[in-house]
Amino acid sequence: MRFIVDHDFHIHSTVSPCCHDEGQTPEAILDYAIKNGFKKICLTNHLWDESVESEAEWHEMQRFQCLKSVLPLPQAEGVEFLFGAEADMDYNFVLGVSEENLKSFDFITIPTTHMHMRKYTIPLEEEHNLEGRKPLWINRLDALLDMDLPFHKFGVAHLACGLIWH
């Protein structure tokens, strides 16, 4: 049986600090989706909501108002283009999206593996503890699954990746 990929719900544009391609605009993303047979795509730029407390200075580049700057998303017949976010979770299991802004998104992906951000997703005392990453990752995933969230609009991003340990 052949598996056909016709959707992608984890796409960053130039609005995300991790995107280093100036050509990664919503228009270019939609054009790629059309040319490659995608039926549904979702823009999931990084988010840490203004109303959720955080000590990280780099969150200023990931505010809800910044994400909204790409709206309205371009549309094309045959491709549904959704507005979403990739919202982080800090080491206290606080999710970076407020209930107030949750309704603005079609989909939100949560990366439980983001453990490369010292003093934010991993406590300083744990940053060099490779063995401690395993239970921390499991606890992060369990905490996410235990949250009272509308799971029809949530997903887990990159379950296996190099962000757990460099």
C-alpha positions as CSV (number, residue, x, y, z in Angstrom):
1,M,0.0,0.0,0.0
2,R,1.3,3.4,-0.9
3,F,1.1,6.2,1.7
4,I,0.2,9.6,0.3
5,V,1.1,12.7,2.3
6,D,-1.4,15.4,1.4
7,H,-1.2,17.6,4.5
8,D,1.3,19.4,6.7
9,F,0.4,20.9,10.1
10,H,3.8,22.1,11.1
11,I,5.0,24.9,8.9
12,H,6.9,28.0,9.9
13,S,7.1,31.3,7.9
14,T,9.4,34.3,8.2
15,V,7.4,35.3,11.3
16,S,9.1,32.5,13.3
17,P,12.6,33.2,14.6
18,C,13.8,29.8,13.6
19,C,12.9,30.4,9.9
20,H,16.1,31.5,8.1
21,D,14.5,31.6,4.6
22,E,13.2,35.0,3.6
23,G,11.2,33.4,0.9
24,Q,9.1,31.4,3.3
25,T,6.1,33.6,3.1
26,P,2.5,32.4,3.3
27,E,2.1,33.0,-0.4
28,A,5.2,30.8,-1.1
29,I,4.0,28.1,1.3
30,L,0.6,28.0,-0.5
31,D,2.2,27.9,-3.9
32,Y,4.4,24.9,-2.7
33,A,1.3,23.1,-1.4
34,I,-0.5,23.6,-4.7
35,K,2.4,22.3,-6.8
36,N,2.9,19.3,-4.5
37,G,-0.6,18.1,-4.1
38,F,-1.3,19.1,-0.6
39,K,-5.0,19.3,0.4
40,K,-4.6,20.9,3.9
41,I,-1.8,22.9,5.4
42,C,-1.4,24.9,8.6
43,L,0.9,27.8,9.4
44,T,2.3,27.1,12.9
45,N,4.7,29.9,13.7
46,H,6.2,29.9,17.2
47,L,4.0,31.4,19.9
48,W,4.4,32.4,23.5
49,D,1.2,34.4,24.3
50,E,1.6,37.9,25.8
51,S,-0.8,37.0,28.7
52,V,1.2,33.9,29.8
53,E,4.0,34.9,32.1
54,S,7.5,34.1,31.0
55,E,11.1,35.0,31.9
56,A,12.5,34.4,28.4
57,E,13.3,37.6,26.5
58,W,13.2,36.0,23.1
59,H,9.4,35.4,23.6
60,E,9.0,39.0,22.5
61,M,9.4,37.8,18.9
62,Q,6.7,35.1,19.3
63,R,3.7,37.2,20.5
64,F,0.2,36.6,19.3
65,Q,0.1,40.0,17.6
66,C,3.2,39.0,15.6
67,L,1.6,35.8,14.5
68,K,-1.5,37.6,13.4
69,S,0.6,39.8,11.1
70,V,0.3,37.2,8.4
71,L,-3.5,37.3,8.3
72,P,-5.5,36.9,6.2
73,L,-3.8,33.8,4.8
74,P,-3.9,33.4,1.1
75,Q,-6.3,30.8,-0.2
76,A,-6.6,28.6,-3.3
77,E,-9.1,26.2,-4.5
78,G,-8.3,22.7,-3.5
79,V,-6.0,23.6,-0.6
80,E,-7.3,24.5,2.9
81,F,-4.8,26.9,4.6
82,L,-5.3,27.0,8.3
83,F,-3.9,29.4,10.9
84,G,-2.1,27.8,13.8
85,A,0.8,28.0,16.2
86,E,3.6,26.0,17.7
87,A,3.2,26.8,21.4
88,D,6.0,25.9,23.8
89,M,5.7,24.5,27.3
90,D,8.1,25.6,30.0
91,Y,9.8,23.3,32.6
92,N,6.9,24.0,35.0
93,F,4.5,22.6,32.4
94,V,3.0,26.0,31.6
95,L,1.7,26.1,28.0
96,G,2.4,29.3,26.1
97,V,-1.1,29.9,24.8
98,S,-3.9,31.7,26.6
99,E,-7.5,30.5,26.7
100,E,-8.4,33.9,25.3
101,N,-6.4,33.5,22.1
102,L,-6.9,29.8,21.8
103,K,-10.1,30.3,19.9
104,S,-8.2,32.3,17.2
105,F,-6.2,29.2,16.1
106,D,-7.4,26.3,13.9
107,F,-4.6,24.1,15.2
108,I,-1.8,24.2,17.8
109,T,1.2,21.9,17.9
110,I,3.2,21.4,21.1
111,P,6.8,20.4,21.1
112,T,7.5,18.3,24.2
113,T,11.0,17.7,23.0
114,H,12.1,21.4,23.1
115,M,14.8,21.0,25.8
116,H,17.5,23.1,24.2
117,M,16.3,26.4,25.8
118,R,18.2,26.6,29.1
119,K,16.4,28.2,32.0
120,Y,13.2,28.0,30.2
121,T,12.2,24.5,29.0
122,I,14.9,22.8,31.2
123,P,16.1,24.0,34.6
124,L,19.7,25.2,34.7
125,E,20.6,22.4,37.2
126,E,19.4,19.8,34.7
127,E,21.0,21.2,31.5
128,H,24.0,18.8,31.5
129,N,22.1,15.8,32.8
130,L,21.6,13.5,29.8
131,E,19.9,10.8,31.9
132,G,17.5,13.4,33.3
133,R,16.2,14.2,29.9
134,K,14.4,10.9,29.5
135,P,12.1,11.3,32.5
136,L,11.7,15.0,31.9
137,W,10.5,14.3,28.3
138,I,8.1,11.7,29.6
139,N,6.8,14.1,32.3
140,R,6.3,16.8,29.7
141,L,4.3,14.5,27.4
142,D,2.2,13.2,30.4
143,A,1.6,16.8,31.6
144,L,0.4,17.8,28.1
145,L,-1.9,14.8,27.8
146,D,-3.3,15.5,31.3
147,M,-4.2,19.1,30.4
148,D,-7.8,20.1,29.8
149,L,-7.4,21.0,26.2
150,P,-9.6,20.8,23.1
151,F,-7.5,17.9,21.7
152,H,-9.3,18.1,18.3
153,K,-7.2,21.2,17.6
154,F,-3.9,20.1,19.2
155,G,-1.0,17.9,18.1
156,V,2.4,17.0,19.3
157,A,5.4,18.3,17.3
158,H,8.5,16.4,16.5
159,L,8.4,13.5,19.0
160,A,11.8,12.4,18.1
161,C,14.4,15.0,17.3
162,G,17.8,16.4,18.2
163,L,16.3,19.1,20.4
164,I,16.2,16.8,23.4
165,W,20.0,16.8,23.5
166,H,22.6,18.5,21.3
